[in-house]
Amino acid sequence: MTARILFSLLLLGGCEEDAELAGSPRSTGAAGTSGHGGGGMGAPAVYTNPVVPGDFADPSVIRVGRDHWATATSSEWGAPFPLLRSTDLVNWERVGTVFPELPSWAAGSLWAPEISEDGGRFYVFYTARRRGGPLCVAAASAAAPDGPYADHGPLTCMEAGSIDGFSIRDERGVRHLVWKEDGNSVGKPTPLWAQELSEDGTALLGAPVVLFQNDAPWEADLVEGPYLLRHQGRFYAFYSGAGCCGRACSYALGVARATSLLGPWEKHPANPILAGNEVWKCPGHGSVVDDGGGRLFLLYHAYSVEDSVYVGRQGLLDEVIFGADGWPFLRGGGPSAGAEAPIAPQAPWPAEIADELDGEALDPHWQWPVAARPEATLDPGDGGWLALRATPGAPGSHLGAVLGRPTLRGDHEVITEVSAPPEVQAGLAAYGDGDNAVGISVGGGRAAVFRLANGALQVVAEASAPDRAQLRMTVAGGRLFRFAIRAGGAAAWAPVGGVVDTDAGPDLPPWDRGVRAALFARGASGASARFASFRMAQPAPRR
């Protein structure tokens, strides 16, 4: 796979709202580029947040030797749970996923994977919804952090739902699982439970014990996302409270401590220790990792105030320090714009993410609706093509076969080239889920701009078009869309319709996800659309 990351001096000049966008975030994971060396002339190396831009909610991270490994929520996207690797905590490379396919017992809601090591074996405790049942905490294990992971199925499936599993050994060395009972989903409190876990991590033993639950005003309807750390003879639980997601989110992060894992637990009187500011909104649900040199860092998620919910909850990093009173705090109060890098400098933002679709396998950044993996094959001939086999549109999957990539800024531009047979509608879309999208398609001699909202499909504009053409989607603020087409060697882009504003309803993006830039093919089974390239340009953040 050729996934080129092109750099440009255009980053120095910014861009006008109506100009073609020429920049994109620096630490995309698409490049897998790591910085090396210090800041030069004795100056410390620095990084800026986010360290993992794009939709990277509920992140979990561990250190294994000189490497750091991270994973995060994938929600309704496949393949389940991305795996990222870094040598310095600020430059991340996406190298795979925990599972290549949805586990057979699960129906979606792939949330809050927690990666850990115990006895030389690696574990991911994750949340998923049981088919026909509630949310469950399940376990998977592997001999190495990059897998392959064997799924061991659910450990606990409480009637109200069990989520956010975390494994830790108590003061006697006995292994336990800690998780949240999802009581807020049924109007009840949300206890954090602990129960003995078998040595192989595949079964619960004995009876569960409540550690603590939501009872402080800032926590509102819930506490969740526990990360437990043993430090200088005490257990510390970093946890989140209030509303995690969407435009009305109110998330923040607190901490509690105890001398025994099973309590009693004392909450920090200064909670929350991490709350939103003018740059980052609703921070929380993270995990703590050391840099290999004695410093501790929290990798957590937050929404960009500038880009709102459209990009999703992004991965931020801030240093954790323990004060003289034994309570931890975030250096600078967090969420920070940036700070001294733990190990090495951060790579610059690439000007463009470009995939020529000419390799042997799809780049690992491509995703698909987890219950409907499309049939996609790469043909390196004629410069490289992706063949996407069409499927009929249906409720919950109105666009048919879909492949998407996370967006990294609210302002961005995407270009692809598509060839569609007459019986297929294929093209480019901003995709929330199978019932909510906005995009442009070609097929049957027409180009159509459409809005899909809560399952209702509306054609906004149409124009004559050949079945092979370049398509462009330009996005401002995550919600204002313009579409254009170029074909037959033409130098100029021809607009199709005017601005489409999706802010009229809360359907794009869904509550717990960011928008994807997606390729799609809808039509008779057996026919395929072909895509020749994919380019996404996004400006660097405004400072």
C-alpha positions as CSV (number, residue, x, y, z in Angstrom):
1,M,0.0,0.0,0.0
2,T,1.3,3.4,-0.9
3,A,0.0,5.9,1.6
4,R,2.0,9.0,0.9
5,I,2.2,11.9,3.3
6,L,3.1,15.0,1.5
7,F,4.5,18.1,3.2
8,S,4.1,21.6,2.0
9,L,5.3,25.1,2.8
10,L,1.7,26.2,2.4
11,L,1.3,25.4,6.1
12,L,3.1,28.6,6.8
13,G,0.6,30.8,5.0
14,G,-2.8,29.5,6.1
15,C,-5.7,29.5,3.7
16,E,-8.8,31.5,2.9
17,E,-12.1,29.9,3.5
18,D,-12.9,29.6,-0.2
19,A,-9.4,28.4,-1.3
20,E,-8.5,24.8,-1.8
21,L,-7.3,23.5,1.5
22,A,-3.6,22.6,1.6
23,G,-2.8,21.6,5.2
24,S,-3.6,18.7,7.6
25,P,-2.7,17.7,11.1
26,R,0.8,16.7,11.8
27,S,0.3,13.6,14.0
28,T,-2.2,11.7,12.0
29,G,-0.9,8.2,12.5
30,A,-1.2,7.9,8.7
31,A,2.4,8.7,8.3
32,G,3.8,6.7,11.2
33,T,6.5,9.4,11.4
34,S,8.4,9.7,14.7
35,G,10.6,12.7,15.6
36,H,14.1,12.0,17.0
37,G,16.6,14.1,18.9
38,G,16.2,17.2,21.1
39,G,14.9,20.7,20.4
40,G,18.3,22.0,19.3
41,M,20.6,24.6,20.9
42,G,19.7,23.2,24.3
43,A,16.0,24.1,24.0
44,P,13.6,21.3,25.2
45,A,11.6,19.5,22.6
46,V,7.9,20.4,22.7
47,Y,4.6,18.9,21.5
48,T,1.2,20.3,20.9
49,N,-2.2,18.6,21.6
50,P,-3.8,16.5,20.2
51,V,-1.1,13.8,20.0
52,V,-3.7,11.5,18.3
53,P,-6.0,13.7,16.2
54,G,-9.3,12.5,14.9
55,D,-11.8,10.1,16.6
56,F,-9.8,8.5,19.4
57,A,-12.1,8.2,22.4
58,D,-11.5,6.4,25.7
59,P,-7.8,5.8,25.0
60,S,-5.7,3.2,26.8
61,V,-1.9,3.0,26.7
62,I,0.9,0.9,28.1
63,R,4.7,0.9,27.9
64,V,6.4,-2.3,26.7
65,G,10.2,-1.8,26.8
66,R,10.9,1.3,24.6
67,D,7.6,1.1,22.9
68,H,4.2,2.5,23.9
69,W,1.0,0.8,22.7
70,A,-2.4,2.4,22.6
71,T,-6.0,1.5,21.6
72,A,-9.3,3.3,21.8
73,T,-13.1,3.0,21.3
74,S,-14.2,2.1,17.8
75,S,-17.9,2.2,18.5
76,E,-19.7,0.9,15.3
77,W,-16.6,1.0,13.1
78,G,-14.5,-2.0,12.1
79,A,-12.1,-3.5,12.4
80,P,-12.6,-3.4,16.2
81,F,-10.3,-1.4,18.4
82,P,-7.3,0.3,16.6
83,L,-3.7,-0.5,17.7
84,L,-1.2,2.3,17.6
85,R,2.5,2.2,18.5
86,S,4.9,5.0,19.5
87,T,8.4,5.3,20.9
88,D,7.8,8.7,22.4
89,L,4.1,9.2,23.3
90,V,3.7,12.1,20.8
91,N,4.2,10.5,17.4
92,W,1.8,7.5,16.8
93,E,1.7,5.0,14.0
94,R,-1.5,2.9,13.4
95,V,-0.3,-0.6,13.0
96,G,-3.4,-2.8,13.1
97,T,-6.4,-3.6,15.3
98,V,-7.2,-5.9,18.2
99,F,-9.7,-7.9,16.2
100,P,-9.9,-8.3,12.4
101,E,-13.7,-9.0,12.7
102,L,-16.5,-8.4,15.1
103,P,-16.4,-11.1,17.8
104,S,-19.2,-13.6,17.1
105,W,-21.1,-13.0,20.4
106,A,-21.1,-9.2,20.0
107,A,-23.5,-6.8,18.2
108,G,-21.6,-3.5,18.3
109,S,-21.1,-0.7,20.9
110,L,-17.3,-1.4,20.9
111,W,-16.2,0.9,23.7
112,A,-13.4,1.5,26.1
113,P,-10.8,-1.2,25.4
114,E,-8.1,-1.3,28.2
115,I,-4.8,-2.8,27.2
116,S,-2.6,-4.2,29.9
117,E,0.1,-6.8,30.7
118,D,0.1,-9.5,33.4
119,G,2.6,-12.3,33.8
120,G,4.1,-11.7,30.4
121,R,0.8,-11.9,28.6
122,F,-1.2,-9.0,27.1
123,Y,-4.9,-8.4,27.7
124,V,-7.6,-6.2,26.3
125,F,-10.7,-5.8,28.5
126,Y,-13.3,-4.3,26.3
127,T,-17.0,-3.4,26.1
128,A,-19.5,-4.7,23.6
129,R,-23.2,-5.4,23.4
130,R,-24.2,-9.0,23.5
131,R,-26.5,-10.0,20.6
132,G,-30.0,-9.7,22.0
133,G,-28.7,-8.6,25.4
134,P,-27.0,-5.9,27.5
135,L,-23.6,-4.3,27.4
136,C,-20.9,-6.6,28.6
137,V,-17.2,-6.4,29.7
138,A,-15.2,-9.0,27.8
139,A,-11.6,-10.2,27.6
140,A,-9.1,-11.0,24.9
141,S,-5.4,-12.0,25.3
142,A,-2.3,-12.3,23.2
143,A,1.4,-13.3,23.6
144,A,2.5,-9.8,22.3
145,P,1.0,-6.4,22.4
146,D,0.3,-6.4,18.6
147,G,-1.5,-9.7,18.8
148,P,-3.0,-11.8,17.4
149,Y,-5.6,-11.6,20.2
150,A,-7.8,-14.5,21.2
151,D,-11.3,-13.5,22.3
152,H,-12.5,-15.1,25.6
153,G,-16.0,-13.6,25.5
154,P,-18.0,-11.8,28.2
155,L,-17.0,-11.7,31.9
156,T,-19.9,-9.7,33.2
157,C,-23.2,-8.6,31.7
158,M,-25.3,-6.8,34.3
159,E,-28.9,-6.2,33.5
160,A,-28.3,-2.4,33.3
161,G,-25.1,-3.1,31.4
162,S,-21.4,-3.5,32.3
163,I,-18.8,-1.3,30.7
164,D,-15.3,0.1,31.1
165,G,-13.4,-2.9,32.4
166,F,-10.0,-2.6,34.0
167,S,-7.7,-5.2,35.5
168,I,-5.4,-4.7,38.5
169,R,-3.9,-6.7,41.4
170,D,-4.8,-5.8,44.9
171,E,-2.4,-5.2,47.8
172,R,-2.1,-9.0,48.3
173,G,-1.4,-9.7,44.7
174,V,-4.8,-11.0,43.9
175,R,-6.0,-10.1,40.4
176,H,-9.3,-8.2,40.1
177,L,-11.5,-6.7,37.4
178,V,-13.0,-3.2,38.0
179,W,-15.9,-2.0,35.9
180,K,-18.9,0.3,35.9
181,E,-22.5,-0.8,36.2
182,D,-24.3,1.3,33.5
183,G,-27.1,2.5,35.8
184,N,-27.4,5.9,34.3
185,S,-28.9,4.2,31.2
186,V,-31.9,3.2,33.3
187,G,-32.0,6.3,35.6
188,K,-30.1,4.7,38.5
189,P,-26.7,5.4,40.1
190,T,-23.5,4.0,38.6
191,P,-21.4,1.9,41.0
192,L,-17.8,1.0,40.2
193,W,-17.5,-2.7,41.0
194,A,-14.5,-4.9,41.7
195,Q,-14.4,-8.7,41.6
196,E,-11.6,-11.3,41.8
197,L,-10.4,-12.3,38.3
198,S,-8.9,-15.7,37.5
199,E,-5.2,-15.8,36.9
200,D,-5.7,-16.4,33.2
201,G,-8.0,-13.3,33.0
202,T,-10.9,-15.3,31.5
203,A,-13.4,-15.7,34.5
204,L,-14.7,-13.8,37.5
205,L,-14.5,-15.5,41.0
206,G,-16.3,-14.8,44.2
207,A,-18.7,-11.9,44.7
208,P,-18.4,-8.3,43.4
209,V,-17.8,-5.4,45.8
210,V,-18.8,-1.7,45.2
211,L,-15.8,0.6,45.4
212,F,-17.7,3.9,45.1
213,Q,-20.4,5.6,42.9
214,N,-21.6,9.0,41.8
215,D,-22.5,11.2,44.7
216,A,-20.8,14.5,44.0
217,P,-22.5,17.4,42.2
218,W,-19.9,17.6,39.4
219,E,-20.3,13.8,38.7
220,A,-24.0,14.3,37.8
221,D,-25.5,11.1,36.6
222,L,-22.5,8.9,36.5
223,V,-18.9,7.9,37.3
224,E,-17.1,5.7,34.7
225,G,-13.9,5.0,32.9
226,P,-11.8,3.9,35.9
227,Y,-8.0,3.7,35.5
228,L,-6.3,2.4,38.7
229,L,-2.7,3.0,39.6
230,R,-0.8,1.9,42.7
231,H,1.6,4.6,43.9
232,Q,3.6,4.9,47.1
233,G,1.4,2.4,49.0
234,R,-1.9,3.8,47.8
235,F,-4.4,2.9,45.0
236,Y,-5.5,5.8,42.9
237,A,-8.6,5.7,40.7
238,F,-8.7,8.2,37.9
239,Y,-12.3,8.3,36.8
240,S,-14.7,10.5,34.7
241,G,-18.1,12.0,35.6
242,A,-21.1,13.7,34.0
243,G,-21.9,13.6,30.2
244,C,-19.3,12.2,27.9
245,C,-20.5,12.9,24.5
246,G,-22.3,15.2,22.0
247,R,-22.9,18.9,21.8
248,A,-24.3,19.0,25.4
249,C,-21.4,17.1,27.0
250,S,-20.2,18.0,30.5
251,Y,-17.4,15.5,31.1
252,A,-14.5,16.0,33.5
253,L,-12.0,13.8,35.3
254,G,-11.5,13.2,39.0
255,V,-9.5,11.0,41.3
256,A,-10.0,8.9,44.4
257,R,-7.6,7.0,46.6
258,A,-7.5,4.1,49.1
259,T,-4.9,2.0,50.9
260,S,-6.8,-1.2,50.0
261,L,-8.2,-1.9,46.6
262,L,-11.6,-2.8,48.0
263,G,-11.7,0.4,50.0
264,P,-12.8,2.5,51.7
265,W,-12.2,5.1,49.0
266,E,-11.7,8.8,49.5
267,K,-12.5,11.2,46.7
268,H,-10.2,14.2,46.1
269,P,-11.8,17.3,47.7
270,A,-10.5,19.4,44.7
271,N,-12.3,17.2,42.1
272,P,-12.5,17.5,39.2
273,I,-8.8,17.7,38.6
274,L,-9.3,18.0,34.8
275,A,-12.0,20.1,33.2
276,G,-12.6,21.9,29.9
277,N,-11.2,25.2,28.9
278,E,-11.4,27.6,25.9
279,V,-9.5,25.2,23.6
280,W,-10.6,21.7,24.7
281,K,-14.1,20.7,25.9
282,C,-15.3,17.7,28.0
283,P,-11.9,16.0,28.8
284,G,-11.9,12.6,30.4
285,H,-11.6,8.8,30.2
286,G,-7.9,8.3,30.0
287,S,-5.1,6.1,31.3
288,V,-1.7,6.8,32.9
289,V,1.6,5.6,31.5
290,D,5.3,6.2,32.4
291,D,7.7,7.5,29.8
292,G,10.5,5.1,30.8
293,G,12.3,7.9,32.6
294,G,10.2,8.4,35.7
295,R,7.6,10.8,34.4
296,L,3.9,9.9,34.3
297,F,1.5,11.0,31.6
298,L,-2.3,10.8,31.1
299,L,-3.5,10.0,27.6
300,Y,-7.2,11.0,27.5
301,H,-9.8,12.4,25.1
302,A,-11.5,15.7,24.6
303,Y,-13.4,17.7,21.9
304,S,-11.8,20.6,20.2
305,V,-13.8,23.7,20.9
306,E,-13.0,25.0,17.4
307,D,-14.0,21.8,15.6
308,S,-16.9,20.9,17.9
309,V,-18.2,17.3,17.8
310,Y,-17.6,16.8,14.1
311,V,-14.1,15.4,14.4
312,G,-14.9,13.4,17.5
313,R,-13.1,13.0,20.8
314,Q,-9.3,13.4,20.2
315,G,-6.3,12.0,22.0
316,L,-4.5,14.4,24.3
317,L,-1.5,14.0,26.5
318,D,-0.6,15.8,29.8
319,E,1.8,15.1,32.6
320,V,0.6,13.7,36.0
321,I,2.4,15.0,39.1
322,F,1.9,13.9,42.7
323,G,1.9,16.7,45.2
324,A,3.2,16.9,48.7
325,D,-0.3,16.0,50.0
326,G,-0.3,12.7,48.0
327,W,-2.9,13.8,45.5
328,P,-2.1,13.9,41.8
329,F,-2.7,16.9,39.5
330,L,-2.1,17.7,35.8
331,R,0.9,19.9,35.1
332,G,-0.6,23.3,34.0
333,G,-4.0,22.2,35.0
334,G,-4.7,20.8,31.5
335,P,-6.0,20.3,28.9
336,S,-2.8,21.9,27.6
337,A,-2.1,23.4,24.2
338,G,1.2,21.7,24.5
339,A,4.2,21.1,26.7
340,E,7.7,19.7,26.9
341,A,7.9,16.4,25.0
342,P,8.4,13.3,27.1
343,I,11.1,11.8,24.9
344,A,11.4,13.3,21.4
345,P,10.1,16.1,19.3
346,Q,6.8,15.9,17.5
347,A,6.8,15.5,13.7
348,P,5.3,18.4,11.7
349,W,1.8,18.3,10.4
350,P,1.6,16.8,6.9
351,A,0.0,19.0,4.3
352,E,-2.0,16.1,2.7
353,I,-3.0,12.6,3.4
354,A,-2.9,10.7,0.0
355,D,-3.6,7.1,-0.7
356,E,-3.0,6.0,-4.3
357,L,-4.9,2.7,-3.7
358,D,-2.1,0.8,-5.5
359,G,-0.8,-1.6,-2.8
360,E,-1.4,-5.2,-1.8
361,A,-3.7,-4.4,1.2
362,L,-5.8,-1.5,2.5
363,D,-4.1,1.1,4.7
364,P,-5.0,0.4,8.3
365,H,-6.7,3.8,8.6
366,W,-9.6,2.6,6.5
367,Q,-12.7,1.6,8.4
368,W,-16.1,0.2,7.7
369,P,-19.5,-0.3,9.5
370,V,-18.6,-3.1,11.8
371,A,-21.6,-5.3,11.0
372,A,-21.2,-4.8,7.2
373,R,-17.7,-5.2,6.1
374,P,-17.6,-4.4,2.3
375,E,-15.9,-6.5,-0.3
376,A,-13.0,-4.3,-1.4
377,T,-10.0,-5.3,-3.5
378,L,-7.0,-3.4,-4.7
379,D,-5.8,-3.6,-8.3
380,P,-2.3,-2.1,-8.8
381,G,-2.7,-1.8,-12.5
382,D,-3.3,1.5,-14.4
383,G,-1.9,3.5,-11.4
384,G,-3.9,1.7,-8.8
385,W,-7.6,1.2,-8.2
386,L,-9.9,0.1,-5.4
387,A,-12.8,-2.0,-6.5
388,L,-15.7,-1.6,-4.0
389,R,-18.5,-4.2,-4.6
390,A,-21.9,-2.5,-4.4
391,T,-24.7,-3.6,-2.1
392,P,-28.3,-2.5,-2.2
393,G,-29.2,0.4,0.1
394,A,-31.4,-0.5,3.1
395,P,-32.5,1.0,6.4
396,G,-29.4,1.4,8.5
397,S,-27.1,1.1,5.4
398,H,-28.6,3.5,2.9
399,L,-25.3,4.1,1.1
400,G,-24.6,0.4,0.5
401,A,-21.0,-0.6,0.8
402,V,-18.9,1.9,2.7
403,L,-15.2,2.5,3.5
404,G,-14.3,5.5,5.6
405,R,-11.4,7.4,7.2
406,P,-11.5,9.6,10.3
407,T,-11.5,13.4,9.6
408,L,-9.0,15.4,11.6
409,R,-10.2,18.9,11.3
410,G,-13.6,20.6,10.9
411,D,-12.2,22.4,7.9
412,H,-11.0,20.0,5.2
413,E,-11.2,18.9,1.6
414,V,-11.5,15.5,0.1
415,I,-10.9,14.5,-3.5
416,T,-11.4,11.1,-5.1
417,E,-11.8,9.7,-8.7
418,V,-14.6,7.2,-9.2
419,S,-15.8,5.1,-12.1
420,A,-19.3,3.6,-11.7
421,P,-21.3,1.3,-14.0
422,P,-24.8,2.6,-14.9
423,E,-26.5,0.3,-12.3
424,V,-24.4,1.7,-9.4
425,Q,-24.5,5.0,-7.5
426,A,-21.0,5.6,-6.1
427,G,-19.2,8.5,-4.7
428,L,-17.9,10.5,-1.7
429,A,-19.7,11.4,1.5
430,A,-19.3,12.8,5.0
431,Y,-20.6,9.7,6.9
432,G,-22.0,9.5,10.4
433,D,-23.7,6.2,10.2
434,G,-25.9,4.3,7.8
435,D,-28.8,6.6,8.3
436,N,-27.0,10.0,8.4
437,A,-24.6,11.3,5.7
438,V,-24.2,14.1,3.1
439,G,-22.4,13.5,-0.2
440,I,-22.2,13.3,-3.9
441,S,-22.6,10.3,-6.2
442,V,-22.3,9.5,-9.9
443,G,-24.0,6.9,-12.0
444,G,-26.5,6.6,-14.8
445,G,-25.3,9.8,-16.4
446,R,-26.0,12.0,-13.4
447,A,-24.2,13.5,-10.5
448,A,-26.4,14.0,-7.4
449,V,-25.7,15.8,-4.1
450,F,-27.8,14.3,-1.3
451,R,-28.6,14.6,2.3
452,L,-29.4,11.5,4.4
453,A,-30.9,12.5,7.7
454,N,-32.4,9.9,10.1
455,G,-32.9,7.5,7.3
456,A,-34.6,10.0,4.9
457,L,-32.7,10.5,1.7
458,Q,-33.1,13.9,-0.1
459,V,-31.5,14.8,-3.4
460,V,-30.3,18.4,-3.0
461,A,-28.9,19.1,-6.5
462,E,-28.3,17.2,-9.7
463,A,-26.2,17.7,-12.9
464,S,-25.3,15.7,-16.0
465,A,-22.1,13.8,-15.5
466,P,-20.1,10.9,-17.0
467,D,-19.7,7.7,-15.0
468,R,-16.0,8.4,-14.5
469,A,-15.2,11.6,-12.8
470,Q,-13.2,13.3,-10.0
471,L,-15.4,14.4,-7.0
472,R,-14.6,17.0,-4.5
473,M,-16.1,17.7,-1.0
474,T,-15.1,20.9,0.7
475,V,-16.1,21.3,4.4
476,A,-16.1,24.3,6.6
477,G,-16.5,24.1,10.4
478,G,-17.5,20.5,10.1
479,R,-21.0,21.3,9.0
480,L,-21.0,23.4,5.8
481,F,-20.5,21.3,2.7
482,R,-19.9,22.1,-1.0
483,F,-19.5,19.6,-3.8
484,A,-17.9,19.8,-7.2
485,I,-17.1,17.5,-10.2
486,R,-14.4,17.4,-12.8
487,A,-14.3,15.1,-15.8
488,G,-12.8,14.6,-19.2
489,G,-9.6,16.3,-18.5
490,A,-11.2,19.6,-17.6
491,A,-9.0,22.1,-15.6
492,A,-11.9,23.7,-13.7
493,W,-14.2,22.2,-11.1
494,A,-17.9,22.4,-11.8
495,P,-20.0,23.1,-8.6
496,V,-23.0,20.8,-8.1
497,G,-25.6,22.8,-6.0
498,G,-24.8,25.2,-3.3
499,V,-23.8,25.0,0.4
500,V,-25.4,22.2,2.3
501,D,-25.7,23.0,6.0
502,T,-26.1,19.9,8.2
503,D,-26.4,21.9,11.5
504,A,-30.2,21.9,11.3
505,G,-30.3,18.6,13.2
506,P,-28.1,16.6,15.6
507,D,-27.9,13.6,13.2
508,L,-24.4,14.2,11.9
509,P,-22.3,13.0,13.6
510,P,-23.8,10.4,15.9
511,W,-23.7,10.9,19.7
512,D,-20.5,9.0,20.3
513,R,-18.6,9.3,17.0
514,G,-16.8,11.7,14.7
515,V,-17.6,12.1,11.0
516,R,-15.7,9.9,8.5
517,A,-14.8,10.8,4.9
518,A,-16.2,7.8,3.1
519,L,-16.3,6.1,-0.3
520,F,-19.5,4.2,-1.1
521,A,-21.1,2.1,-3.7
522,R,-24.9,1.4,-3.8
523,G,-26.6,-0.8,-6.3
524,A,-27.2,-4.3,-7.6
525,S,-25.1,-6.9,-5.8
526,G,-22.3,-8.1,-8.1
527,A,-21.5,-4.8,-9.7
528,S,-18.5,-2.7,-8.5
529,A,-17.4,0.9,-8.4
530,R,-13.7,1.7,-8.9
531,F,-11.8,4.4,-7.1
532,A,-8.5,5.6,-8.3
533,S,-7.2,7.7,-5.4
534,F,-8.1,9.4,-2.1
535,R,-6.7,12.7,-0.9
536,M,-7.6,14.6,2.2
537,A,-6.2,18.1,2.9
538,Q,-6.7,19.8,6.2
539,P,-5.1,22.9,7.7
540,A,-2.9,22.9,10.7
541,P,-4.7,24.0,13.9
542,R,-5.0,27.7,14.6
543,R,-2.9,28.8,17.6
